[in-house]
């Protein structure tokens, strides 16, 4: 090896040492920089005469791509779980701790206690005022809880909007960096310092995007990434798609999302592609994790279900006190003394349907003679024919067939609808005050018939002990269905105390012209209904199922859904805590594999210092040899 070769090799070593020391300096300086990946030089041996010099061909990012992919997946999961837990904890605070002052259970129990005191001292003015105060507190509690739930839904709507704006910014930045990258002529993972810094920055953007939604990332030979949603919709390549979200200003119990844009009152996340075309990601269910998925699920399912629970409770407690079910009178009317009807004489029932309100129901139970099968049918009054036909879910009874009756065109039209609905199995005639239904023994035998009517806010002294203690903003609650939906929707937010009773508390006792001041008939009925009235609750409340809905008293239903909310909040918190443990573990693995370890960098710096000194010593020795050689001449 010539002295020139030795000198050249030593100089290449110094240059390599300088490049490596520069990266060590960069590593140390960025040890606490989020997303910074440890860098090292990419060196190759180069033949140089009788030896090998060294050449730095680029910079390596010490990146563990497998851990990075796991980290992004768990970041999506943690974003989803943490946000959902936060919302459910806030919702749980609306319900309060069971039995504590200010909780829904406490308010309901206070009303029951007040009515019990009234039934003991019906002539006590203070007892009457106590019932009104307790009822007012319960109504305000339901109003406040509804407002809280809808505020959370509004926050979710705003959260989706903000997340979409952030996602668009991130995707544009990722596409911009993609276009700044060029293929590495050396191949592999080696690149230059500027490109390595760009890759660090882009990876940060991708990780932030993964918190918003579940994504899948592929990388080509030029270190450019293509990003898809977890369901396969492309978001970013050399161009970024644009997410659009038509946020709504006001969110209430009546504003719901639908896949049909003409029926939806809330926004959808729509992806618009650079070359035209779009996909409704919300309708397609394309975003399954991350904060956008959590916001969407909370807005359209979790919080809607919670509102349904409150509305069903408000509807049940209102109907329990104001609805009266009257069994039909046997037809023909029995004679005194009883006589045997001639064979083949039609039999049936007579009903008074003159006081029916929208949502009130005529119930029939009959036996199909062809199959000897007992069936149930419910005729529900509607005043808006546009909602017909009604689904069987219009009532909470899973076993009945529901038929809507349009009362808007007079009672003659109602008779025609009834006769057409049963197709000869029974015959309807008479008037609204005396509707007669007669069975046709060849097809069906009617076993029972009844009609449920709702007492209006002013029906306080008509001889019926039922009364409308609660109203729908002053109107009777009867469960009517119109083009705007069910009257039950949002009822918990509109529930108020009957102003006519507030103005005259004696109506809590007096239900007829001759009712004595201390009569306990009405108060006893109210107490019995609050304690013992049993209802079937819609599966939309999340209690029970379509085939086996939850059935129970007001208190048992309240405990059911309050307990469900508490369990859901606890479960969500445990999931979020577990997800955060996984995420923190992966963060540590990522830091160990690809982050900067100061001890390692210091050790490497000492090694480079020694190598630099050795190369410098070689150069110094060569210089001495040259001097000696020159002096020889």
Secondary structure, DSSP 4 states (H G I P E B T S, - for coil): --HHHHHHHHHHHHHHHHHHHHHHHHHHHTTTSTT---EEEEEEEEEETTEEEEEEEEEEE---HHHHHHHHHHHHHHHHHHHHHHHHHHHHHHH-STTSTTSHHHHHHHHHHHHHHHHH-TT-HHHHHHHHHHHHHHHHHHHHHHHHHHHHHHHHHHHHHHHHHHHHHHHHHHHHHHHH----TT-TT-B-HHHHHHHHHHHHHHHHHHHHS-EEEEE-TTS-EEEEETTS-EEESSSB-EEEE---S---TT----SSTTT--S--EEEE-TTS-EEEHHHHT---SHHHHHHHHIIIIIHHHHHHHHHHHHHHHHHHHHEEEEEPEEESPPPSS--PPPTT---EEEE--TT--TT-EEEEEEEETTTTEEEEEEEEEES-GGGPSPPGGGSS-TTEEEEEEE-TT-HHHHHHHHHHHHTTSEEEEEETTEEEEEE-TTTEEEEEEEEEEEPPTT-SSSS-S---SEEETTBPP---EETTEETTTTHHHHEEE-HHHHH-GGGGT--STT--TT--HHHHHHHHHHHH-EEE--GGGTSB-SSSB-EEEHHHHHHHHHHHHHHHHHHHHHHHHHHHHHHHHHHHHHHHHHS--HHHHHHHHHHHHHHHHHHHHHHHHHHHHHHHHHHT-
